[in-house]
Amino acid sequence: MLTLSIAGWVLSIGGVESGIQTEVWGRVAFAAASLMPVAFLAFSRVFPATSRWPSTAFLWMAFTIGSLLAVLSTTTRLIAYDISVADTGIRRTSGLLFPIFTVYFLGCLITALSVFIGKWRSERGLPRAQLQYLGIGLLILSAGGITTNLVIPIVTGRSTLSWVGPYFTLPFVALVSHAIIRHRLMDLRIFVSRGLAYALAMAAGWRSRSRCQTSHPAT
């Protein structure tokens, strides 16, 4: 969910910058951004081991708020509207619920980062190394994206630097890739082994079925 929301946000900003259907792409960008902080919060809770805080009830409450804001972003003018591209960059008008969106976004993000940092301080060995690289990547992405796509628009009333936000995903991807290769962030070997076993089993079953049909054709 975290990966998909980040990817949706990046692609949507690119869609706005293309100048085609800017209102649609802009609303999708806000919808994806509504799900990013709660996805980060849920991920922080379960990686590398599940913690007691935040509680399941708190996560469901945050997810409900985020989902509601995502729906409102795409169907109403309450979050943002009149999204267009000018010579100075992306322009948009804030809706009545934009302050609530901001509070929700920052609240979830700060909580997620605090959980992540707390785990990093308490862990040792491989989990600490995994958290370190992943945490730095998420911190860079969060700080950069919030500055260009949330703080500056709130202070100046303009979104002229919104196109810069997606570029902060590049160091995030680089650090996560390094952690996967160097510190076994994900156990790809087991995943590939199981996936290969399933593929071979399906191929063997299909071949056996084909032979059976050849040997005993239907009359």
C-alpha positions in Angstrom: 0.0 0.0 0.0 2.9 2.4 0.8 4.6 1.6 -2.5 1.4 1.9 -4.5 0.4 5.3 -2.9 3.9 6.7 -3.5 3.9 5.5 -7.1 0.4 6.9 -7.7 1.4 10.3 -6.3 4.5 10.4 -8.5 2.6 9.4 -11.6 -0.2 11.9 -10.9 2.2 14.8 -10.5 3.7 13.8 -13.8 0.2 13.8 -15.3 -0.4 17.3 -14.0 2.9 18.5 -15.5 1.9 17.0 -18.8 -0.9 19.6 -19.1 -3.5 16.9 -20.1 -6.5 16.5 -17.8 -4.7 18.4 -15.1 -7.8 18.6 -12.8 -8.2 14.8 -12.9 -4.5 14.1 -12.3 -4.4 16.6 -9.6 -7.3 15.1 -7.7 -5.7 11.6 -8.1 -2.5 13.0 -6.6 -4.3 14.2 -3.5 -6.1 10.9 -3.2 -2.8 9.0 -3.3 -1.3 11.5 -0.9 -4.2 10.8 1.5 -3.2 7.2 1.8 0.5 7.6 2.0 0.8 8.6 5.7 -1.4 5.9 7.0 0.4 3.3 4.9 3.7 4.6 6.3 2.2 4.4 9.8 1.0 0.8 9.3 4.4 -0.2 7.8 6.3 1.4 10.7 4.2 -0.6 13.2 4.9 -4.0 11.6 8.5 -3.7 10.4 10.8 -5.4 11.3 8.5 -6.7 14.1 5.0 -5.7 15.2 4.9 -3.2 18.0 2.1 -2.4 20.4 1.8 1.2 19.3 0.0 2.4 17.3 -2.8 0.1 18.2 -5.0 -1.6 15.6 -7.9 0.6 16.5 -5.8 3.7 15.9 -4.7 2.4 12.5 -8.2 1.7 11.4 -9.3 5.2 12.5 -6.4 6.8 10.5 -7.2 4.5 7.5 -10.8 5.5 7.6 -9.9 9.2 7.7 -7.4 8.8 4.9 -9.8 6.9 2.7 -12.5 9.5 3.3 -10.2 12.3 2.3 -9.1 10.3 -0.8 -12.7 9.9 -1.8 -13.4 13.6 -1.2 -10.3 14.6 -3.1 -11.6 12.9 -6.3 -15.3 13.6 -6.0 -15.6 17.1 -4.4 -13.9 20.5 -4.3 -13.4 20.2 -0.5 -9.7 19.4 -0.6 -8.4 21.1 -3.8 -9.7 22.2 -7.1 -9.0 24.3 -10.2 -5.7 22.5 -10.7 -3.8 23.7 -13.7 -0.3 24.3 -15.0 1.0 27.8 -15.7 4.3 29.3 -16.6 5.3 29.5 -12.9 4.3 25.9 -12.2 1.3 24.0 -10.8 -1.6 26.1 -9.5 -4.5 24.9 -7.4 -7.1 26.3 -5.0 -7.4 24.9 -1.5 -10.8 23.6 -0.4 -12.5 24.0 2.9 -11.1 20.7 4.3 -7.5 21.3 3.2 -6.5 22.3 6.7 -7.9 19.0 8.0 -6.0 17.2 5.3 -2.8 18.9 6.4 -3.3 18.1 10.1 -4.1 14.5 9.2 -1.1 14.1 6.9 1.4 15.7 9.4 0.0 13.8 12.4 0.3 10.4 10.8 3.7 11.1 9.4 5.1 12.4 12.7 3.7 9.4 14.5 5.1 7.0 11.9 8.6 8.6 12.1 8.6 8.5 15.9 7.7 4.7 15.8 10.4 4.1 13.2 13.1 6.0 15.2 12.1 4.3 18.4 12.5 0.9 16.8 15.9 1.9 15.3 17.2 3.0 18.7 16.1 -0.3 20.4 17.1 -2.7 17.7 20.6 -4.2 17.2 22.4 -6.0 14.4 20.7 -6.7 11.1 17.3 -5.2 12.0 19.0 -1.9 13.0 20.9 -1.7 9.7 17.7 -2.4 7.8 15.9 0.3 9.7 18.7 2.7 9.2 18.8 2.7 5.4 15.0 2.4 5.1 14.5 5.2 7.7 16.9 7.6 6.0 15.2 7.0 2.6 11.7 7.6 4.1 12.9 10.6 6.0 14.4 12.2 2.9 11.2 11.5 0.9 9.0 12.8 3.7 10.9 16.0 4.4 11.4 16.8 0.7 7.8 16.0 -0.3 6.3 17.9 2.6 8.4 20.9 2.0 7.7 21.3 -1.7 4.2 20.0 -1.9 2.7 20.9 1.5 4.6 23.6 3.5 5.5 25.9 0.6 1.9 25.9 -0.9 0.5 26.6 2.6 2.9 29.5 3.2 2.9 31.0 -0.3 -0.4 29.9 -1.6 1.3 28.5 -4.7 2.4 25.0 -5.8 5.2 26.2 -8.1 7.7 23.6 -6.7 5.3 20.6 -6.6 7.1 19.1 -9.5 10.2 18.7 -7.4 8.6 16.5 -4.8 8.6 13.2 -6.8 12.4 13.5 -7.3 12.8 12.8 -3.6 11.8 9.2 -4.3 15.1 8.7 -6.1 17.3 8.6 -2.9 14.5 6.5 -1.3 14.7 3.9 -4.1 18.5 3.9 -4.0 18.7 3.4 -0.2 16.0 0.7 -0.2 17.8 -1.1 -3.1 21.0 -1.0 -1.2 19.3 -2.4 1.9 17.7 -5.2 -0.1 21.1 -6.2 -1.7 23.4 -5.5 1.2 21.3 -6.1 4.3 18.6 -8.6 3.1 15.8 -6.1 3.6 13.5 -8.6 1.9 14.1 -12.3 1.7 14.0 -12.5 -2.1 15.6 -15.9 -2.2 12.7 -17.6 -0.4 10.2 -15.6 -2.6 11.9 -16.6 -5.8 12.2 -20.3 -4.7 8.6 -20.5 -3.8 7.5 -18.7 -7.0 9.7 -20.9 -9.1 8.2 -24.0 -7.4 4.7 -22.9 -8.0 5.5 -22.1 -11.7 7.1 -25.5 -12.2 4.2 -27.3 -10.5 1.7 -25.5 -12.8 3.7 -26.2 -15.9 4.0 -29.9 -14.9 0.3 -30.1 -14.3 -0.5 -28.4 -17.6 1.9 -30.8 -19.5 0.4 -33.9 -17.8 -3.1 -32.7 -18.7 -2.1 -32.1 -22.3 -0.5 -35.6 -22.6 -3.7 -37.1 -21.0 -5.9 -35.4 -23.6 -3.6 -36.5 -26.4 -3.6 -40.2 -25.3 -7.4 -40.2 -24.6 -9.1 -37.8 -27.1 -12.7 -37.1 -26.5 -15.1 -39.1 -28.6 
